[in-house]
């Protein structure tokens, strides 16, 4: 969704005045409001690929203008350009927007676990207010209260460890230890790892490339030290909201601390994937086949002798470089899988906190008839025409399935076949 907003406002200004008027500061507050609205509710999809031009003239009341402006700015991205004209008092806002083919959803705002948990808590609160079932309402209320109590306990533990400064030092020390161990690992790969004789020039180039990025990462850690201190201080405040927010913040910190490992994995995976693609393409050429992108199929092709010679040279070069690239790829893939395993575990803990019906679990343990699955009528011995109503208790798993939080997200399942295919072919593995 691409949007450009231009605002023309004619205001007579004197040459000796350098201060801005209150009207010039309004776009800043609109931008601030739009940012928080986007963080909480996410992007809004356009219904069709159309172009709209909306003009808001100064004839409307200020309240009506602000209302229309907030409605427009809360939906689309915008940029403000102000132009002043002498002796003219006009206010026009032109908003142009068009449908883009590819939306940019893979950004930090949409992937941050803290932001996602904020949206989830807003959904839980809305579902609790609009709930018509007493059982569902009690489940949501007890779930949020339990999350809050656990968050307070975690905040108490956080302050008992020494507060934000002590936790910051522990975090930075652990990051530096990881970086130092990764440097030793890269230097080990540049030599003769496990007795494997790799391509020394290629291994040296890759090793120096990764070591340079590791040096940049250490510098980056020193630069963002104040930011991490602020984030850790805010985490103690998030403990007052709930334990799920603390876990979400921990997941975001792990993402930030393992950014260099992710970059190394992407570099190695791309090199390994391009090498495999080149080997497959040359093998198809030797078999007299080529890829037809127009029809998305393989067609037969005639290749000249010089083309086959060039293909043989490329195939031999890639085949000799493949073992070295494979070693680097396997090592950084293992690091990536370790980080994803930890983040996947935290993600499922958050899902359990947001989904498990604690009130229904308590009723099942106490044997309450509110969770009866079926009823059975039994004849009373010694009493004619008298029946006894007996309720049948549901199994625990079935009771939990029927009482799950309706506003909770789906359980994050893993397609292991697709994941294994990505590992073998050199594709990028995204969070589990």
KEVEX-427752 format. One line per field, with one value per residue: residue in one letter; z, y, x of N, C-alpha, C in turn. Coordinates in pm, whole numbers, plus 50000, padded with zeros to 5 digits. Layout:
<pts>
type: a|...
n.zz: Z|...
n.yy: Y|...
n.xx: X|...
ca.zz: Z|...
ca.yy: Y|...
ca.xx: X|...
c.zz: Z|...
c.yy: Y|...
c.xx: X|...
</pts>
This chain:
<pts>
type: x|x|x|x|x|x|x|x|x|x|x|x|x|x|x|x|x|x|x|x|x|x|x|x|x|x|x|x|x|x|x|x|x|x|x|x|x|x|x|x|x|x|x|x|x|x|x|x|x|x|x|x|x|x|x|x|x|x|x|x|x|x|x|x|x|x|x|x|x|x|x|x|x|x|x|x|x|x|x|x|x|x|x|x|x|x|x|x|x|x|x|x|x|x|x|x|x|x|x|x|x|x|x|x|x|x|x|x|x|x|x|x|x|x|x|x|x|x|x|x|x|x|x|x|x|x|x|x|x|x|x|x|x|x|x|x|x|x|x|x|x|x|x|x|x|x|x|x|x|x|x|x|x|x|x|x|x|x|x|x|x|x|x|x|x|x|x|x|x|x|x|x|x|x|x|x|x|x|x|x|x|x|x|x|x|x|x|x|x|x|x|x|x|x|x|x|x|x|x|x|x|x|x|x|x|x|x|x|x|x|x|x|x|x|x|x|x|x|x|x|x|x|x|x|x|x|x|x|x|x|x|x|x|x|x|x|x|x|x|x|x|x|x|x|x|x|x|x|x|x|x|x|x|x|x|x|x|x|x|x|x|x|x|x|x|x|x|x|x|x|x|x|x|x|x|x|x|x|x|x|x|x|x|x|x|x|x|x|x|x|x|x|x|x|x|x|x|x|x|x|x|x|x|x|x|x|x|x|x|x|x|x|x|x|x|x|x|x|x|x|x|x|x|x|x|x|x|x|x|x|x|x|x|x|x|x|x|x|x|x|x|x|x|x|x|x|x|x|x|x|x|x|x|x|x|x|x|x|x|x|x|x|x|x|x|x|x|x|x|x|x|x|x|x|x|x|x|x|x|x|x|x|x|x|x|x|x|x|x|x|x|x|x|x|x|x|x|x|x|x|x|x|x|x|x|x|x|x|x|x|x|x|x|x|x|x|x|x|x|x|x|x|x|x|x|x|x|x|x|x|x|x
n.zz: 50000|49891|49973|49944|50091|50060|50187|50157|50277|50313|50470|50595|50670|50868|50821|51040|51228|51384|51519|51532|51461|51650|51470|51290|51431|51446|51249|51357|51593|51479|51336|51550|51680|51475|51463|51711|51682|51466|51576|51773|51640|51390|51031|50788|50543|50200|50012|49736|49423|49371|49303|49499|49565|49807|49927|50174|50278|50405|50481|50647|50990|51255|51425|51269|51053|51182|51260|51012|50913|51096|51048|50792|50816|50994|50844|50618|50507|50524|50418|50489|50333|50346|50212|50190|50107|50032|50179|50152|50270|50294|50319|50223|50173|50012|49937|49814|49722|49644|49542|49626|49493|49651|49991|50269|50520|50679|50901|51193|51364|51313|51368|51622|51937|52168|52074|51943|52164|52303|52129|52149|52417|52410|52250|52421|52636|52508|52430|52681|52781|52602|52632|52656|52786|53101|53182|52985|53029|53293|53254|53089|53260|53487|53360|53276|53528|53652|53484|53540|53814|53808|53657|53836|54033|53883|53831|54091|54137|53943|54045|54274|54176|54141|53990|53699|53611|53693|53557|53298|53276|53301|53068|52861|52910|52855|52582|52480|52543|52377|52128|52136|52148|51903|51734|51782|51676|51402|51335|51379|51173|50956|50954|50973|51012|51207|51078|50809|50482|50350|50088|50081|49995|49952|50205|50362|50263|50324|50603|50685|50600|50764|51013|51000|50997|51247|51405|51348|51470|51744|51782|51736|51955|52162|52089|52108|52376|52564|52469|52517|52792|52850|52748|52914|53154|53100|53087|53349|53409|53233|53367|53545|53387|53299|53296|53042|52883|52975|52889|52614|52572|52640|52430|52216|52291|52264|51989|51908|52021|51883|51624|51462|51427|51276|51043|50952|50900|50691|50489|50446|50376|50139|49968|49961|49854|49600|49486|49476|49300|49068|49014|48963|48736|48546|48530|48415|48170|48061|48018|47807|47856|47946|48141|48098|48151|48073|48032|48258|48285|48195|47899|47602|47477|47245|47267|47194|47129|47251|47447|47610|47704|47857|48046|48165|48286|48472|48626|48737|48890|49078|49202|49332|49512|49672|49912|50104|50129|50223|50478|50622|50597|50737|50998|51066|51025|51233|51452|51397|51419|51691|51810|51707|51823|52094|52082|51974|52186|52384|52251|52249|52519|52574|52422|52569|52807|52712|52625|52777|52958|53268|53467|53391|53416|53692|53777|53672|53822|54076|54034|53934|53829|53614|53397|53282|53061|52967|53054|53263|53332|53608|53760|54079|54341|54501|54490|54310|53984|54008|53919|53899|53841|53687|53622|53370|53376|53173|52983|53060|52848|52653|52788|52808|52538|52468|52616|52540|52498|52297|52170|52146|51961|51694|51754|51717|51470|51314|50999|50926|50701|50505|50637|50651|50380|50321|50468|50336|50072|50101|50161|50338|50685|50876|51184|51415
n.yy: 49883|50192|50529|50873|51183|51511|51830|52146|52458|52781|53029|53336|53440|53592|53724|53748|53566|53259|53053|52777|52750|52639|52499|52392|52184|51990|51774|51612|51504|51362|51173|51040|50932|50762|50581|50439|50329|50160|49984|49853|49746|49665|49639|49747|49595|49680|49700|49683|49729|50031|50385|50670|51001|51232|51527|51762|52044|52380|52469|52298|52219|52242|52017|51825|51808|51704|51456|51326|51323|51156|50916|50858|50855|50651|50427|50416|50441|50738|51051|51376|51684|52015|52321|52667|52960|53304|53536|53378|53185|52887|52546|52240|51896|51637|51310|51036|50706|50372|50032|49797|49539|49360|49331|49469|49285|49149|49278|49430|49521|49361|49110|49104|48954|49074|49278|49120|48985|49196|49261|49020|49023|49239|49127|48921|49068|49199|48976|48877|49079|49070|48819|48572|48338|48190|48008|48040|48310|48305|48142|48307|48527|48411|48315|48552|48669|48477|48487|48748|48729|48545|48701|48912|48769|48694|48947|49018|48829|48920|49171|49080|48970|49182|49393|49610|49687|49482|49260|49352|49350|49073|48986|49113|49002|48731|48751|48838|48617|48424|48538|48527|48248|48181|48306|48150|47912|47974|48024|47767|47631|47742|47608|47274|47115|46847|46678|46710|46796|47089|47327|47546|47825|47914|47858|48030|48282|48279|48250|48487|48670|48610|48657|48930|49027|48938|49100|49346|49293|49282|49548|49660|49568|49712|49965|49957|49932|50126|50116|49852|49857|50024|49865|49639|49760|49832|49582|49501|49650|49535|49301|49355|49335|49072|48728|48622|48840|48889|48655|48686|48919|48819|48638|48821|48950|48737|48705|48946|48918|48702|48784|48799|48529|48450|48601|48486|48228|48280|48374|48144|47956|48064|48060|47783|47695|47821|47692|47422|47462|47540|47303|47122|47243|47224|46946|46882|47001|46837|46615|46695|46863|47148|47424|47564|47870|47998|47811|47667|47414|47131|47122|46964|47028|47145|47152|47312|47206|47372|47492|47274|47221|47450|47414|47176|47270|47453|47278|47109|47292|47385|47144|47080|47287|47244|47069|47235|47453|47310|47225|47470|47546|47343|47380|47643|47607|47432|47605|47788|47622|47562|47813|47853|47637|47709|47950|47851|47689|47884|48019|47831|47805|48055|48025|47825|47965|48152|47998|47771|47660|47750|47768|47575|47352|47350|47303|47046|46899|46924|46785|46893|46913|47079|47027|46800|46528|46354|46214|45968|45752|45567|45294|45307|45089|44890|45085|45165|45300|45506|45698|45750|46016|46020|46174|46168|46193|46389|46304|46443|46564|46600|46774|46999|47065|47144|47371|47560|47877|48100|48324|48271|48210|47971|47647|47638|47451|47225|47164|46903|46771|46972|47133|46968|46943|47208|47227|47043|47139|47392|47607|47890|47874|47957|48101|47849
n.xx: 50086|50094|50133|50093|50091|50009|50018|49896|49930|49849|50009|50084|50402|50648|50978|51139|51065|51107|50987|50755|50406|50112|49948|50126|50231|50041|50041|50245|50135|49926|50072|50196|49973|49882|50095|50087|49834|49873|50058|49905|49679|49758|49822|49576|49382|49333|49030|49008|49184|49212|49208|49199|49100|49085|48959|48989|48850|48888|48641|48504|48430|48679|48680|48548|48727|48956|48852|48798|49057|49191|49058|49147|49428|49466|49443|49606|49947|50144|50285|50391|50390|50452|50359|50388|50208|50209|49984|49756|49495|49433|49349|49429|49409|49546|49507|49651|49628|49713|49675|49914|50121|50264|50256|50425|50470|50644|50784|50933|50734|50510|50608|50711|50706|50613|50442|50252|50149|50034|49824|49686|49606|49432|49230|49146|49041|48830|48676|48608|48444|48230|48131|47882|47847|47872|48068|48272|48332|48431|48654|48818|48856|48984|49211|49345|49387|49552|49774|49853|49920|50134|50307|50361|50499|50723|50830|50899|51102|51277|51359|51482|51714|51882|51794|51754|52013|52189|52081|52119|52399|52441|52312|52462|52714|52664|52602|52849|53007|52890|52953|53235|53278|53167|53347|53577|53478|53452|53719|53813|53681|53812|54048|54137|53873|53761|53934|53877|53964|53933|53851|54099|54143|53872|53762|53913|53834|53556|53573|53706|53516|53293|53411|53456|53194|53122|53282|53162|52921|52989|53062|52815|52670|52788|52700|52421|52382|52268|52003|51926|51937|51719|51513|51524|51460|51197|51091|51051|50829|50645|50608|50408|50187|50165|50283|50311|50385|50642|50772|50737|50887|51139|51174|51194|51431|51610|51596|51713|51968|52071|52105|52333|52396|52177|52221|52463|52369|52187|52360|52524|52327|52220|52444|52492|52246|52245|52464|52373|52159|52294|52437|52227|52117|52325|52349|52101|52146|52343|52190|52035|51817|51623|51504|51186|51068|50832|50629|50660|50793|51003|51183|51309|51634|51882|52225|52530|52873|53065|52909|52851|53108|53163|52960|53051|53286|53179|53023|53220|53369|53177|53114|53352|53370|53153|53175|53310|53133|52915|52997|53017|52751|52611|52706|52619|52350|52289|52327|52122|51894|51909|51852|51593|51461|51462|51313|51076|50989|50936|50732|50526|50481|50371|50141|50010|49958|49777|49566|49485|49208|49174|48979|48788|48952|48991|48727|48693|48876|48764|48534|48292|47949|47913|48068|47966|47947|47749|47430|47276|47011|46912|46744|46594|46668|46423|46231|45958|45897|46078|46349|46701|46915|47219|47524|47773|48116|48328|48625|48953|49100|48903|48734|48900|48931|48673|48647|48830|48994|48819|48929|49195|49499|49561|49708|50056|50159|50395|50519|50687|50782|50806|50990|51218|51269|51338|51576|51744|51751|51854|51690|51548|51479|51214|51076|50964
ca.zz: 50000|49882|49998|49956|50135|50050|50252|50119|50374|50292|50593|50582|50777|50869|50808|51167|51321|51363|51596|51459|51521|51694|51357|51226|51513|51440|51181|51443|51681|51395|51309|51673|51699|51374|51495|51817|51628|51383|51664|51846|51557|51270|50904|50738|50403|50110|49955|49591|49365|49317|49339|49557|49596|49903|49955|50294|50266|50531|50513|50753|51126|51293|51480|51157|50979|51258|51256|50880|50898|51174|50979|50676|50856|51066|50749|50516|50534|50471|50436|50489|50271|50370|50128|50233|50009|50095|50172|50117|50385|50243|50376|50140|50199|49903|49978|49702|49762|49545|49589|49589|49466|49763|50115|50355|50651|50756|50969|51335|51434|51297|51414|51761|52025|52263|52004|51923|52292|52332|52051|52203|52541|52372|52206|52539|52712|52432|52438|52816|52797|52518|52651|52706|52863|53231|53186|52904|53096|53408|53201|53046|53375|53567|53281|53284|53665|53677|53411|53614|53939|53772|53615|53956|54094|53801|53855|54222|54116|53864|54134|54369|54111|54137|53910|53555|53583|53707|53447|53177|53273|53271|52927|52775|52927|52781|52439|52447|52547|52254|52017|52144|52107|51759|51668|51787|51583|51264|51318|51367|51038|50859|50955|50927|51109|51215|50981|50671|50403|50273|49991|50169|49957|49979|50349|50416|50226|50403|50743|50706|50581|50884|51125|50988|51042|51392|51462|51340|51570|51875|51786|51744|52093|52243|52053|52155|52521|52630|52428|52590|52931|52856|52724|53035|53255|53064|53113|53485|53403|53167|53463|53607|53294|53296|53267|52897|52828|53008|52799|52481|52569|52638|52293|52133|52326|52201|51847|51892|52057|51785|51489|51383|51388|51166|50922|50905|50843|50561|50391|50413|50307|50003|49890|49942|49763|49463|49436|49437|49181|48953|48985|48899|48602|48456|48507|48315|48040|48009|47973|47695|47903|47997|48206|48023|48251|48024|48053|48388|48265|48133|47756|47543|47413|47176|47313|47113|47198|47339|47563|47699|47768|47963|48150|48237|48370|48584|48711|48812|48990|49185|49274|49419|49618|49751|50049|50193|50156|50301|50617|50681|50603|50843|51127|51094|51035|51370|51539|51370|51476|51836|51844|51675|51923|52215|52056|51959|52319|52447|52181|52292|52658|52563|52374|52681|52899|52650|52574|52871|53043|53406|53546|53358|53476|53835|53792|53643|53937|54188|53999|53922|53722|53502|53284|53255|52919|52935|53172|53261|53427|53670|53845|54222|54393|54606|54473|54176|53907|54054|53845|53953|53737|53708|53515|53331|53369|53049|52999|53078|52718|52588|52859|52771|52399|52462|52695|52499|52479|52155|52114|52141|51827|51671|51802|51611|51425|51230|50884|50927|50564|50440|50705|50607|50242|50325|50515|50235|49951|50129|50182|50469|50785|50955|51320|51426
ca.yy: 50000|50310|50645|50999|51285|51643|51929|52281|52548|52915|53106|53446|53431|53700|53678|53753|53469|53125|52955|52715|52769|52512|52425|52315|52067|51892|51649|51525|51429|51265|51064|50963|50854|50656|50480|50353|50255|50052|49886|49775|49679|49611|49700|49724|49559|49754|49611|49671|49805|50152|50508|50763|51135|51292|51665|51816|52188|52454|52504|52212|52257|52177|51882|51736|51787|51611|51323|51267|51299|51038|50799|50830|50826|50524|50317|50412|50509|50873|51144|51510|51788|52141|52433|52790|53066|53434|53601|53282|53105|52769|52420|52128|51771|51543|51177|50943|50573|50269|49896|49744|49395|49285|49408|49445|49243|49086|49377|49404|49549|49249|48985|49113|48877|49164|49342|49018|48957|49310|49243|48906|49064|49322|49035|48853|49161|49219|48853|48865|49176|49034|48678|48544|48213|48208|47926|48106|48434|48271|48094|48422|48608|48341|48307|48680|48688|48388|48545|48866|48688|48490|48813|48981|48685|48704|49079|49012|48757|49008|49270|49012|48944|49303|49498|49620|49696|49350|49177|49402|49297|48930|48970|49151|48903|48610|48779|48840|48478|48359|48592|48473|48107|48177|48340|48030|47814|48013|47999|47622|47592|47787|47514|47139|47068|46702|46612|46731|46885|47176|47418|47647|47965|47945|47858|48153|48395|48273|48274|48631|48739|48593|48723|49074|49052|48919|49223|49447|49261|49325|49694|49689|49542|49827|50083|49945|49907|50206|50071|49728|49895|50074|49752|49557|49835|49822|49445|49494|49704|49434|49198|49391|49300|48928|48648|48603|48952|48867|48552|48746|49008|48734|48589|48931|48970|48629|48739|49054|48870|48602|48840|48763|48388|48444|48652|48383|48119|48324|48375|48007|47889|48115|48005|47640|47679|47858|47585|47309|47499|47533|47162|47063|47300|47166|46805|46880|47036|46718|46524|46752|46923|47285|47473|47662|47949|48042|47702|47605|47272|47100|47090|46915|47134|47108|47234|47298|47146|47471|47510|47159|47237|47549|47350|47083|47349|47505|47165|47063|47393|47383|47018|47085|47385|47205|47022|47346|47525|47223|47227|47596|47547|47253|47440|47756|47553|47381|47721|47841|47531|47578|47935|47831|47546|47786|48042|47772|47649|48002|48049|47737|47839|48168|47971|47757|48066|48221|47906|47669|47706|47714|47751|47443|47252|47346|47235|46903|46839|46920|46699|46971|46865|47174|46969|46666|46499|46284|46176|45830|45728|45435|45263|45299|44958|44889|45194|45154|45423|45610|45695|45828|46084|46009|46242|46102|46290|46388|46295|46573|46623|46644|46893|47112|47104|47214|47496|47643|48019|48123|48430|48229|48169|47827|47588|47646|47319|47224|47073|46851|46738|47096|47179|46886|46980|47335|47203|46973|47220|47521|47713|47956|47820|48066|48056|47730
ca.xx: 50000|50178|50050|50163|49998|50068|49934|49931|49870|49901|50017|50179|50501|50746|51116|51209|51006|51161|50910|50645|50275|50051|49893|50232|50264|49933|50079|50325|50046|49856|50166|50214|49851|49880|50195|50035|49720|49927|50122|49805|49580|49818|49781|49440|49385|49246|48930|49022|49294|49154|49277|49103|49148|48995|48995|48928|48865|48883|48504|48454|48469|48806|48656|48518|48851|49040|48790|48824|49200|49227|49006|49231|49564|49470|49429|49709|50073|50135|50396|50335|50470|50384|50400|50322|50191|50186|49852|49652|49453|49364|49398|49386|49479|49527|49550|49656|49670|49691|49698|50044|50115|50320|50253|50540|50420|50749|50862|50946|50609|50418|50668|50753|50620|50547|50331|50149|50084|49947|49701|49613|49542|49316|49125|49094|48958|48706|48598|48553|48334|48117|48098|47746|47853|47938|48189|48375|48372|48516|48782|48897|48893|49084|49334|49415|49431|49665|49887|49896|49985|50265|50391|50407|50603|50843|50887|50965|51227|51363|51420|51569|51843|51963|51734|51783|52156|52250|52034|52184|52536|52433|52275|52574|52820|52627|52615|52991|53056|52844|53031|53372|53274|53142|53474|53661|53421|53486|53863|53829|53638|53913|54159|54103|53773|53735|54020|53832|54049|53845|53913|54158|54111|53732|53741|53972|53748|53434|53605|53730|53389|53213|53478|53432|53057|53120|53338|53056|52819|53039|53049|52671|52628|52830|52621|52282|52379|52162|51870|51899|51909|51581|51423|51521|51384|51055|51046|51000|50692|50563|50574|50281|50080|50148|50401|50322|50459|50782|50824|50743|51002|51257|51188|51245|51572|51687|51604|51811|52101|52116|52093|52451|52383|52080|52287|52555|52290|52132|52469|52563|52216|52210|52556|52467|52133|52287|52551|52288|52083|52385|52465|52109|52101|52426|52313|51994|52203|52410|52084|51961|51693|51634|51383|51108|50995|50702|50533|50689|50820|51131|51177|51433|51712|52005|52336|52651|52987|53127|52821|52872|53239|53146|52881|53138|53375|53100|52985|53338|53404|53078|53123|53469|53345|53037|53203|53341|53008|52828|53042|52973|52605|52566|52738|52530|52215|52272|52306|51989|51795|51910|51778|51451|51407|51436|51202|50954|50943|50875|50607|50423|50446|50277|50013|49945|49905|49663|49464|49438|49095|49207|48856|48734|49041|48960|48598|48710|48944|48669|48421|48169|47860|47906|48139|47912|47940|47625|47352|47227|46901|46917|46627|46625|46629|46320|46134|45902|45875|46170|46475|46811|46992|47364|47598|47898|48225|48405|48771|49018|49136|48780|48686|48985|48903|48545|48651|48943|48967|48788|49012|49335|49543|49572|49832|50159|50203|50515|50519|50823|50825|50851|51111|51331|51297|51410|51712|51823|51764|51916|51591|51551|51388|51158|51043|50880
c.zz: 50000|49894|50003|49990|50127|50105|50215|50214|50356|50419|50572|50700|50762|50869|50939|51269|51286|51437|51513|51536|51566|51579|51287|51304|51509|51366|51266|51535|51603|51364|51431|51701|51600|51407|51603|51769|51543|51467|51729|51754|51426|51144|50865|50589|50322|50042|49806|49546|49295|49360|49386|49585|49687|49937|50076|50294|50402|50568|50623|50888|51163|51349|51369|51074|51051|51255|51123|50863|50975|51109|50863|50718|50933|50974|50654|50562|50467|50493|50414|50428|50285|50279|50171|50118|50082|50070|50125|50241|50332|50307|50294|50172|50087|49946|49858|49757|49653|49603|49540|49577|49586|49887|50202|50495|50738|50817|51118|51409|51428|51351|51559|51850|52126|52199|51982|52053|52336|52256|52106|52333|52513|52325|52325|52620|52641|52440|52577|52836|52718|52537|52711|52788|52993|53239|53106|52969|53215|53364|53161|53165|53459|53492|53290|53426|53698|53606|53485|53742|53911|53726|53734|54028|54016|53820|53990|54212|54039|53953|54238|54310|54103|54052|53767|53527|53591|53594|53315|53166|53242|53124|52835|52788|52851|52630|52397|52449|52421|52134|52018|52103|51958|51681|51669|51690|51439|51238|51307|51229|50932|50854|50893|51025|51096|51110|50837|50601|50310|50171|50069|50124|49986|50128|50413|50386|50310|50551|50772|50691|50706|51006|51120|51035|51193|51464|51458|51445|51710|51890|51802|51886|52184|52214|52113|52304|52592|52595|52503|52736|52947|52839|52848|53148|53228|53094|53255|53494|53337|53262|53536|53517|53291|53262|53117|52831|52858|52915|52657|52468|52568|52499|52200|52164|52266|52052|51822|51921|51956|51642|51403|51340|51273|51035|50865|50840|50706|50455|50347|50338|50163|49915|49861|49844|49619|49404|49394|49311|49056|48915|48916|48757|48503|48430|48407|48176|47979|47960|47858|47735|47957|48052|48121|48122|48205|48050|48184|48375|48202|47988|47711|47471|47350|47217|47226|47198|47293|47462|47662|47771|47882|48079|48231|48330|48493|48680|48796|48922|49108|49268|49370|49534|49713|49891|50147|50230|50243|50449|50687|50696|50717|50981|51161|51096|51174|51469|51522|51431|51629|51881|51820|51775|52052|52196|52038|52093|52392|52382|52226|52439|52660|52516|52485|52779|52844|52615|52678|52957|53188|53492|53518|53415|53625|53861|53768|53760|54055|54158|53988|53810|53606|53378|53254|53105|52878|53066|53152|53370|53476|53761|53991|54275|54508|54593|54329|54116|53957|53984|53911|53837|53773|53592|53496|53309|53239|53078|53003|52943|52647|52656|52823|52629|52389|52531|52655|52476|52331|52091|52103|51999|51816|51721|51691|51575|51327|51120|50866|50788|50492|50505|50661|50463|50235|50372|50408|50115|49976|50141|50322|50560|50873|51091|51323|51498
c.yy: 50122|50431|50767|51104|51416|51743|52067|52375|52686|52995|53214|53442|53543|53644|53676|53655|53332|53018|52905|52734|52636|52432|52342|52190|51961|51765|51556|51442|51327|51146|50977|50876|50738|50545|50385|50273|50139|49944|49796|49692|49629|49679|49661|49699|49649|49657|49593|49755|49927|50269|50608|50894|51200|51431|51713|51966|52255|52496|52420|52264|52187|52037|51782|51707|51687|51470|51254|51235|51176|50911|50760|50786|50696|50404|50306|50486|50647|50945|51283|51607|51918|52248|52556|52889|53196|53480|53505|53198|52992|52646|52307|52007|51675|51409|51085|50809|50475|50135|49849|49593|49315|49373|49368|49414|49184|49193|49349|49423|49429|49118|48989|49039|48966|49232|49243|48986|49073|49299|49128|48942|49154|49234|48962|48944|49186|49096|48835|48960|49135|48889|48665|48416|48238|48129|47992|48234|48406|48217|48210|48505|48541|48329|48437|48707|48601|48439|48666|48829|48630|48600|48892|48901|48692|48840|49085|48939|48843|49111|49205|48979|49067|49413|49500|49621|49560|49257|49221|49348|49147|48907|49001|49052|48775|48631|48780|48699|48403|48407|48538|48326|48093|48214|48221|47923|47847|47990|47849|47573|47635|47694|47381|47081|46918|46627|46627|46831|46966|47256|47538|47790|48003|47950|47984|48274|48395|48303|48421|48712|48730|48660|48874|49109|49032|49040|49336|49421|49303|49477|49734|49668|49658|49951|50076|49917|49995|50160|49944|49758|49945|49959|49664|49629|49827|49682|49428|49551|49605|49321|49227|49358|49150|48857|48629|48717|48940|48764|48606|48840|48929|48677|48697|48960|48861|48654|48846|49005|48771|48653|48802|48617|48372|48494|48549|48267|48156|48323|48233|47934|47936|48062|47857|47616|47714|47751|47463|47340|47494|47390|47095|47115|47240|47017|46793|46914|46916|46615|46578|46811|47062|47328|47581|47744|47992|47938|47627|47454|47257|47059|47036|47029|47079|47205|47206|47242|47245|47498|47395|47168|47339|47491|47251|47156|47403|47393|47118|47162|47391|47256|47017|47184|47343|47154|47135|47424|47442|47224|47355|47599|47460|47315|47553|47714|47497|47495|47779|47753|47540|47701|47916|47736|47619|47881|47967|47725|47765|48036|47957|47756|47956|48119|47899|47857|48131|48129|47812|47726|47662|47691|47615|47332|47239|47276|47086|46833|46824|46833|46773|46916|46963|47121|46828|46644|46433|46250|46035|45816|45584|45416|45248|45162|44971|44999|45192|45292|45539|45592|45788|45885|46080|46078|46175|46209|46275|46363|46435|46640|46676|46768|47016|47159|47183|47349|47586|47787|48046|48231|48391|48190|48018|47776|47589|47508|47332|47122|47020|46815|46862|47148|47100|46917|47112|47315|47140|47061|47356|47635|47769|47898|47935|48013|47944|47765
c.xx: 50089|50090|50138|50061|50071|49970|49985|49858|49933|49894|50121|50274|50602|50885|51190|51156|51057|51085|50794|50516|50218|49993|49999|50268|50156|49972|50163|50238|49964|49946|50186|50092|49845|49978|50143|49915|49767|49992|50018|49718|49635|49768|49640|49447|49291|49152|48947|49138|49239|49238|49174|49172|49045|49045|48917|48953|48846|48741|48445|48500|48600|48786|48627|48642|48941|48984|48817|48972|49245|49177|49094|49371|49574|49461|49547|49834|50071|50266|50342|50436|50394|50445|50320|50317|50156|50043|49742|49622|49367|49427|49341|49473|49446|49587|49539|49700|49635|49730|49834|50036|50161|50324|50371|50491|50529|50839|50860|50815|50516|50475|50715|50654|50549|50427|50217|50076|49995|49815|49618|49542|49422|49200|49063|49001|48825|48616|48536|48435|48210|48073|47958|47741|47928|48067|48302|48423|48463|48651|48873|48944|49000|49216|49413|49465|49552|49790|49942|49970|50124|50361|50444|50515|50733|50910|50957|51098|51326|51433|51510|51706|51932|51907|51783|51932|52224|52209|52097|52326|52536|52402|52392|52690|52790|52639|52761|53051|53014|52925|53174|53375|53248|53268|53569|53610|53458|53634|53890|53787|53739|54033|54122|54001|53748|53817|53978|53923|53960|53924|53967|54129|53966|53704|53799|53886|53620|53461|53630|53602|53303|53278|53458|53291|53045|53179|53235|52948|52863|53030|52903|52620|52668|52746|52481|52273|52276|52021|51831|51868|51766|51482|51412|51447|51234|51002|50994|50858|50598|50527|50444|50163|50057|50278|50420|50398|50608|50845|50835|50861|51133|51281|51241|51392|51660|51702|51710|51952|52157|52106|52213|52446|52284|52142|52385|52481|52235|52241|52505|52452|52203|52323|52536|52353|52168|52377|52470|52208|52170|52418|52347|52091|52201|52398|52199|52047|52274|52308|52001|51827|51722|51499|51318|51027|50857|50594|50556|50707|50958|51109|51311|51503|51838|52115|52458|52765|53053|53041|52836|53006|53232|53065|52963|53233|53300|53062|53102|53375|53306|53086|53242|53450|53232|53071|53234|53215|52914|52867|52997|52821|52553|52591|52642|52383|52188|52252|52167|51880|51792|51833|51629|51386|51373|51318|51070|50899|50876|50741|50495|50386|50347|50141|49938|49884|49780|49547|49407|49324|49116|49083|48792|48821|49014|48827|48610|48778|48849|48547|48290|48082|47847|47976|48091|47902|47810|47554|47299|47121|46910|46795|46671|46580|46528|46218|46086|45878|45961|46303|46576|46893|47140|47434|47733|48005|48302|48552|48834|49047|49012|48724|48768|48956|48773|48547|48767|48900|48937|48873|49159|49373|49551|49707|49936|50212|50320|50497|50661|50872|50877|50978|51233|51369|51374|51554|51799|51851|51829|51818|51598|51443|51343|51114|50942|50750
</pts>
